[in-house]
């Protein structure tokens, strides 16, 4: 496939995903949150009892669908490869702090685009911070940043996270007493499309994202490093399609596009911390090699390192809600602000250690 056709396919996939994301709101998901990797991992963590925040407890079928959809697509194209061993604990920490940034902003890069498509002007500050964070990560990439190489693992290692998602889906259907569900009217966890609709949407997004390598972090990174716009075009298409769909759905009598900053659903107006939260997400995403959506897709392809990152995201979500780090519509918490600053410092140290310290160690070894 030539570059022109490749970009066209990416745009078409982005347009379809954008329509699906906005339509999920019509079918019951929270406004400006038809699809949010961070929010839905957080809800799933709550549903499993990893945190006790009543407004956000629900096992989200969309997350399950993304992993299984990517798994099926990769398997069908003989691209499923069980591999790992590339600094798993470092990736866990990066995933943890990426979630801290997401829950400061109240959304992942995917939701940032959907918030803009819903008219939420607070997401502009998030976008600015996100780009700055990616530029920080690119600085390290240009200077030789890398984590340990991956190794081929047994196929069983690559199957683990997809199997876990199947177990989660069974728990969602069976609803045992130890699985938590947000009560109606309590919060965003109570707002969700029908299980089958959500699962189908996740399956499509997972399979499509696997085929075109969709990644928001990668889109901006590649534009800066290689002047390549293909990945970025996918997310631009998602935003345009979601915007048009929101405006069209507004004709039903319910406003899906509301331009402004005040009163936006599941959002706060603190521009500085919206920006810093997404700066942390962008920075960590570059060092990880992809945004939260990309990590889910890679885990479906058999990448155990991305599976560890996903676990880091989930633990980060639980930690944020158990210790008061997550923002709310009222704004960020003092503990959340401290966690974001600590996160930026930790991610920067990871960049330094895996760039300059590693280079010095290699040079010292070569002189012996």
C-alpha distance (Angstrom), angle and dihedral (degrees) to the residues before:
residue distance angle dihedral
X1 . . .
X2 3.82 . .
X3 3.79 123.2 .
X4 3.80 94.3 -101.6
X5 3.79 93.6 52.6
X6 3.80 90.6 42.8
X7 3.81 90.6 56.5
X8 3.80 91.3 45.9
X9 3.81 91.2 53.7
X10 3.80 89.9 48.9
X11 3.81 91.5 51.6
X12 3.82 92.5 48.4
X13 3.80 91.7 49.1
X14 3.81 90.2 48.0
X15 3.80 92.1 50.3
X16 3.81 92.0 51.3
X17 3.80 92.4 46.8
X18 3.81 90.2 48.5
X19 3.80 91.6 54.0
X20 3.82 90.9 47.0
X21 3.82 91.9 49.2
X22 3.81 93.4 52.1
X23 3.80 92.7 41.2
X24 3.82 90.6 55.8
X25 3.80 87.6 64.9
X26 3.79 89.3 54.5
X27 3.82 88.4 51.0
X28 3.79 93.1 51.8
X29 3.81 113.7 -75.0
X30 3.84 118.0 127.1
X31 3.81 117.1 -81.6
X32 3.80 115.3 -88.2
X33 3.81 85.6 9.7
X34 3.75 105.3 83.6
X35 3.78 85.9 133.4
X36 3.81 126.0 9.2
X37 3.78 120.2 157.3
X38 3.81 94.8 -162.6
X39 3.80 95.5 44.4
X40 3.79 93.1 45.9
X41 3.82 93.5 47.8
X42 3.82 87.1 49.8
X43 3.81 91.1 50.5
X44 3.79 90.6 48.2
X45 3.81 91.0 50.4
X46 3.80 87.8 53.0
X47 3.79 92.4 47.6
X48 3.80 89.4 54.1
X49 3.81 90.4 51.1
X50 3.81 96.2 -109.9
X51 3.79 88.8 128.6
X52 3.79 131.8 18.6
X53 3.82 103.0 -140.4
X54 3.83 102.0 132.8
X55 3.83 97.2 -155.3
X56 3.82 93.6 60.5
X57 3.80 110.2 43.3
X58 3.80 117.6 118.2
X59 3.81 133.0 112.4
X60 3.80 100.7 -120.0
X61 3.83 114.3 -141.3
X62 3.81 90.2 -157.5
X63 3.83 91.3 70.7
X64 3.79 91.1 47.5
X65 3.79 89.9 48.8
X66 3.82 94.2 50.7
X67 3.81 93.2 55.0
X68 3.82 94.8 42.8
X69 3.81 92.6 42.9
X70 3.80 91.2 51.8
X71 3.81 89.9 45.9
X72 3.81 93.0 52.8
X73 3.82 93.2 44.7
X74 3.80 92.6 48.3
X75 3.79 92.6 46.1
X76 3.80 92.4 48.4
X77 3.81 91.5 52.4
X78 3.81 93.2 42.2
X79 3.81 89.8 -115.1
X80 3.80 96.3 121.3
X81 3.81 106.2 117.9
X82 3.76 123.5 171.3
X83 3.79 105.2 -142.7
X84 3.78 140.8 141.9
X85 3.77 145.8 126.7
X86 3.80 96.6 119.1
X87 3.82 102.3 134.8
X88 3.83 95.0 -56.4
X89 3.82 95.9 -177.5
X90 3.80 91.4 49.3
X91 3.80 88.3 51.8
X92 3.80 90.4 48.7
X93 3.81 90.2 54.2
X94 3.81 92.1 46.4
X95 3.82 90.1 50.0
X96 3.80 90.5 48.3
X97 3.80 93.5 53.2
X98 3.81 92.8 41.1
X99 3.81 86.3 61.3
X100 3.81 90.7 48.1
X101 3.81 87.6 56.9
X102 3.79 92.8 45.4
X103 3.79 92.7 52.2
X104 3.80 91.1 47.9
X105 3.81 88.6 56.3
X106 3.82 92.4 32.9
X107 3.76 97.2 -125.3
X108 3.79 146.8 44.9
X109 3.84 124.6 -108.1
X110 3.82 88.3 -86.8
X111 3.80 92.0 56.0
X112 3.80 90.6 43.4
X113 3.81 87.6 64.7
X114 3.81 91.7 45.0
X115 3.81 91.1 49.7
X116 3.80 89.6 53.8
X117 3.80 89.2 48.1
X118 3.80 88.4 53.1
X119 3.81 92.2 53.2
X120 3.82 97.2 -103.1
X121 3.80 104.6 151.5
X122 3.82 91.5 -171.2
X123 3.79 87.1 76.0
X124 3.82 90.1 67.4
X125 3.81 89.9 71.3
X126 3.79 88.3 48.1
X127 3.80 91.0 52.0
X128 3.81 91.9 50.8
X129 3.80 91.3 50.7
X130 3.80 91.3 45.0
X131 3.81 92.0 55.2
X132 3.82 91.4 47.3
X133 3.81 90.3 50.5
X134 3.79 91.1 51.1
X135 3.80 90.3 49.8
X136 3.82 88.6 53.1
X137 3.79 89.3 53.0
X138 3.81 92.3 45.8
X139 3.81 89.0 54.6
X140 3.80 89.0 61.9
X141 3.81 92.8 43.3
X142 3.79 90.3 54.6
X143 3.78 89.9 51.8
X144 3.80 95.7 52.1
X145 3.82 106.3 -85.6
X146 3.78 114.2 169.6
X147 3.77 139.9 147.5
X148 3.78 125.0 -136.4
X149 3.81 114.2 -66.1
X150 3.79 120.5 -99.1
X151 3.80 124.7 -108.3
X152 3.78 132.4 -149.6
X153 3.80 110.4 -99.9
X154 3.77 133.6 -170.1
X155 3.80 113.3 -77.8
X156 3.79 89.7 -115.0
X157 3.84 89.5 68.7
X158 3.79 91.2 58.2
X159 3.80 92.7 47.8
X160 3.80 95.6 55.2
X161 3.82 101.2 84.5
X162 3.84 94.8 42.6
X163 3.83 88.6 50.4
X164 3.80 90.3 49.2
X165 3.82 88.8 53.5
X166 3.81 90.0 53.1
X167 3.81 88.4 52.3
X168 3.82 89.9 50.2
X169 3.80 89.6 52.1
X170 3.81 90.7 51.0
X171 3.81 89.3 51.5
X172 3.81 89.9 50.3
X173 3.80 91.0 53.1
X174 3.80 97.6 41.7
X175 3.83 94.6 41.1
X176 3.82 99.2 -157.3
X177 3.79 116.7 -161.7
X178 3.81 93.9 -101.7
X179 3.82 92.9 59.6
X180 3.83 111.8 92.1
X181 3.80 124.5 -140.1
X182 3.79 124.8 -172.7
X183 3.77 110.0 -115.0
X184 3.79 118.3 -115.4
X185 3.79 112.7 -82.1
X186 3.82 95.0 11.3
X187 3.81 100.6 103.7
X188 3.80 148.2 -52.2
X189 3.79 91.5 -52.0
X190 3.80 88.3 69.0
X191 3.80 91.4 55.2
X192 3.77 112.9 82.6
X193 3.76 141.6 131.9
X194 3.80 120.0 -113.7
X195 3.79 112.7 -68.0
X196 3.80 94.2 -113.2
X197 3.81 93.2 48.8
X198 3.81 92.3 48.9
X199 3.79 93.1 46.5
X200 3.81 92.9 48.2
X201 3.81 90.4 50.1
X202 3.80 91.1 50.2
X203 3.80 92.7 47.9
X204 3.80 91.5 52.7
X205 3.81 94.6 45.4
X206 3.81 91.8 46.8
X207 3.79 94.1 49.0
X208 3.80 94.3 42.5
X209 3.81 93.8 45.6
X210 3.80 89.4 50.2
X211 3.78 92.7 52.6
X212 3.84 96.9 47.8
X213 3.86 97.6 30.5
X214 3.80 91.9 -123.8
X215 3.82 112.6 -163.4
X216 3.79 130.7 153.8
X217 3.80 94.7 -158.1
X218 3.79 90.2 46.9
X219 3.79 91.3 49.8
X220 3.79 95.2 60.0
X221 3.82 92.8 35.4
X222 3.81 92.5 53.7
X223 3.80 91.9 46.1
X224 3.81 90.4 54.8
X225 3.81 97.4 40.9
X226 3.80 103.1 35.0
X227 3.82 105.9 12.0
X228 3.82 85.4 -118.1
X229 3.82 114.6 147.0
X230 3.82 102.0 179.2
X231 3.82 98.6 103.3
X232 3.79 92.7 41.0
X233 3.80 90.6 53.2
X234 3.80 88.6 61.6
X235 3.79 93.5 59.3
X236 3.78 92.9 41.7
X237 3.81 87.2 54.5
X238 3.81 90.3 50.1
X239 3.80 90.1 53.6
X240 3.81 94.7 47.3
X241 3.81 93.5 46.8
X242 3.81 92.5 46.2
X243 3.82 90.7 49.0
X244 3.81 93.1 50.8
X245 3.80 91.5 44.7
X246 3.81 91.9 49.4
X247 3.80 91.3 51.5
X248 3.80 91.1 46.7
X249 3.81 92.5 48.9
X250 3.80 88.5 51.7
X251 3.80 87.5 73.7
X252 3.82 87.9 71.2
X253 3.80 89.1 72.6
X254 3.81 98.7 -100.7
X255 3.83 115.8 98.0
X256 3.80 110.9 -124.2
X257 3.80 94.3 167.6
X258 3.81 115.4 54.4
X259 3.79 115.8 165.8
X260 3.80 115.0 -144.6
X261 3.79 146.0 65.9
X262 3.79 104.8 -109.3
X263 3.78 121.5 79.7
X264 3.80 97.1 10.0
X265 3.82 114.3 157.4
X266 3.82 116.3 -94.4
X267 3.81 92.5 -9.3
X268 3.79 140.1 107.6
X269 3.79 131.6 -146.7
X270 3.83 100.6 -130.4
X271 3.79 99.4 120.0
X272 3.80 96.7 -173.4
X273 3.78 94.4 55.6
X274 3.79 93.3 40.2
X275 3.81 86.1 56.9
X276 3.81 95.9 44.1
X277 3.79 92.1 47.0
X278 3.79 92.4 54.7
X279 3.81 91.1 41.1
X280 3.80 86.7 61.7
X281 3.83 90.7 47.7
X282 3.80 93.3 50.0
X283 3.81 93.5 44.6
X284 3.81 93.7 49.1
X285 3.81 91.4 42.0
X286 3.79 93.3 58.3
X287 3.81 92.2 49.0
X288 3.81 89.1 48.4
X289 3.80 93.1 47.4
X290 3.79 97.2 -119.0
X291 3.82 149.8 25.9
X292 3.83 123.2 -89.7
X293 3.82 91.1 -89.5
X294 3.81 90.4 53.1
X295 3.81 90.8 49.4
X296 3.81 90.9 55.2
X297 3.80 91.0 48.7
X298 3.81 93.0 47.9
X299 3.79 90.6 49.6
X300 3.80 87.7 54.7
X301 3.81 88.1 53.3
X302 3.80 90.3 58.4
X303 3.81 100.1 -94.9
X304 3.81 105.4 148.2
X305 3.81 91.9 -170.3
X306 3.80 90.4 59.9
X307 3.81 88.6 46.6
X308 3.82 88.1 56.4
X309 3.81 88.1 49.3
X310 3.81 90.3 52.6
X311 3.80 89.4 51.4
X312 3.80 87.6 50.4
X313 3.81 89.2 53.1
X314 3.80 90.8 50.7
X315 3.81 94.3 46.9
X316 3.81 88.8 46.7
X317 3.80 90.5 53.6
X318 3.80 91.9 50.0
X319 3.80 91.9 46.4
X320 3.81 92.4 49.8
X321 3.80 92.9 54.2
X322 3.79 96.3 39.3
X323 3.82 92.7 51.9
X324 3.79 102.5 34.4
X325 3.81 98.5 -106.9
X326 3.82 97.9 126.3
X327 3.79 119.9 94.7
X328 3.79 123.7 -127.0
X329 3.78 134.8 -163.2
X330 3.80 86.2 -80.1
X331 3.79 91.5 61.3
X332 3.80 139.6 -100.8
X333 3.79 123.8 -33.9
X334 3.82 123.8 -124.3
X335 3.81 89.3 -115.2
X336 3.79 90.2 50.4
X337 3.80 91.8 52.1
X338 3.80 90.7 50.9
X339 3.82 90.7 48.5
X340 3.81 92.2 52.7
X341 3.81 92.1 51.1
X342 3.81 90.6 47.2
X343 3.79 88.6 47.9
X344 3.80 93.7 52.9
X345 3.82 89.8 49.6
X346 3.81 93.1 47.9
X347 3.81 93.0 47.6
X348 3.82 90.3 48.5
X349 3.81 89.9 50.9
X350 3.80 90.1 50.5
X351 3.79 88.3 52.3
X352 3.82 92.0 49.2
X353 3.81 94.8 46.2
X354 3.80 93.1 48.5
X355 3.79 93.3 45.2
X356 3.79 114.9 32.6
X357 3.81 102.8 16.2
X358 3.80 90.8 47.7
X359 3.81 90.9 48.8
X360 3.81 91.6 50.3
X361 3.80 91.2 50.1
X362 3.80 90.8 50.0
X363 3.80 92.3 48.4
X364 3.81 91.0 49.2
X365 3.80 91.0 50.8
X366 3.80 91.8 50.4
X367 3.81 92.6 53.1
X368 3.81 93.3 55.6
